[in-house]
Amino acid sequence: MSLLIHLKLTGQLVFSSKLKVKSSKFAGGLPNKFTHLIFNFTEGSKLYFNDLRKFGWARLTDDRGVNEVVEAHGPEPLSKEFTLAYFASILKKYPDRKIKQILLDQKLIGGIGNIYCDEACFCAKVLPMRPAKKFKPAENKKLFDCVNQVIKFAIAKKGTSADTYVRLNGQSGGMEPYLKVYGRSGQKCRRCGGVVQRIKLNGRGTHFCPGCQRA
């Protein structure tokens, strides 16, 4: 049997070898009112599963259940399955979809969230609302490279704690100071000096610079 955990939007996994986690993110310590599961280990350590909005889940399943979940998601950035050829093929398959819709579709590409989608589009100098059919081969490669680059850098910085995300030790990630557009609406673009804008795109807050990202 295997234990599957999906954090969704606001889930957290926090490990502690003590009874409480010392972190500014948890002023009252753990467990708190958002703790839904506590895994107790024989040597006294604990793993807390917290979720503010209760979208996340934990599921005990067999190999068949694991395969069903894995097969329901596309290849992840940085994996050997996530190739430029595959990326170009899904843009070709969905020509009328906006590029952000494609990047966030977990059935096509697994693991790109809203933050890194906006950052990858900024890196590639393309607007998130740009239709896939307008991408040229060189732009496919640029965006493909940017997706991998942004994800790799974010992992190195231990993630982004712009909202509820925390690392396994309960501390904040270190990526937020390096964000170029996400969460910077109304501020000066760090590349061209324009003003970063925020709109709603398919229900998701979307950040971009109209000065240096192309339609």
Long-range contacts (C-beta under 8 A, 24 or more apart in sequence): 1-60, 1-61, 1-62, 2-60, 2-61, 2-62, 2-63, 2-65, 2-66, 3-58, 3-59, 3-60, 4-58, 4-59, 4-60, 4-61, 4-65, 4-66, 4-69, 5-49, 5-56, 5-57, 5-58, 5-59, 6-56, 6-57, 7-51, 7-56, 8-51, 8-53, 8-55, 8-56, 8-57, 9-53, 9-55, 9-56, 9-164, 10-51, 10-52, 10-53, 10-55, 10-56, 10-163, 10-164, 11-49, 11-50, 11-51, 11-55, 11-56, 12-48, 12-49, 12-50, 12-51, 12-164, 12-165, 12-166, 13-47, 13-48, 13-49, 13-168, 14-47, 14-48, 14-50, 14-166, 14-168, 14-169, 14-170, 15-45, 15-46, 15-47, 15-48, 15-168, 15-169, 16-45, 16-46, 16-47, 16-48, 16-170, 17-43, 17-44, 17-45, 19-46, 21-48, 21-169, 21-170, 22-170, 23-166, 23-169, 23-170, 23-171, 24-172, 25-161, 25-166, 25-170, 25-171, 25-172, 26-170, 30-170, 52-164, 72-106, 72-107, 73-106, 73-107, 73-110, 73-111, 74-105, 74-106, 74-107, 74-108, 74-109, 74-110, 75-109, 75-110, 76-109, 76-110, 76-111, 77-109, 77-111, 77-112, 77-147, 77-148, 77-151, 78-148, 78-151, 78-152, 82-109, 82-148, 84-140, 84-141, 84-144, 87-140, 87-143, 87-144, 87-147, 88-137, 88-140, 88-144, 91-132, 91-133, 91-135, 91-140, 92-132, 94-132, 95-131, 95-132, 95-133, 96-131, 96-132, 96-133, 97-131, 97-132, 98-128, 98-129, 98-130, 98-131, 98-132, 98-201, 98-202, 99-126, 99-127, 99-128, 99-129, 99-130, 99-131, 99-132, 99-135, 99-143, 100-128, 100-129, 100-201, 100-202, 100-204, 100-206, 101-202, 102-132, 103-147, 104-204, 109-147, 111-151, 112-147, 112-151, 114-182, 114-204, 114-205, 114-206, 115-160, 115-162, 115-179, 115-182, 116-147, 116-150, 116-151, 116-154, 118-181, 118-182, 118-206, 118-207, 118-208, 119-150, 119-179, 119-180, 119-181, 119-182, 120-146, 120-147, 120-149, 120-150, 121-146, 121-208, 121-213, 122-180, 122-181, 122-191, 122-207, 122-208, 122-209, 122-213, 123-149, 123-150, 123-180, 125-212, 125-213, 125-214, 126-213, 126-214, 127-208, 127-210, 127-213, 127-214, 127-215, 128-201, 128-206, 128-208, 129-199, 129-201, 129-206, 129-215, 130-214, 130-215, 134-215, 153-178, 181-207, 181-208, 181-209, 182-207, 183-207
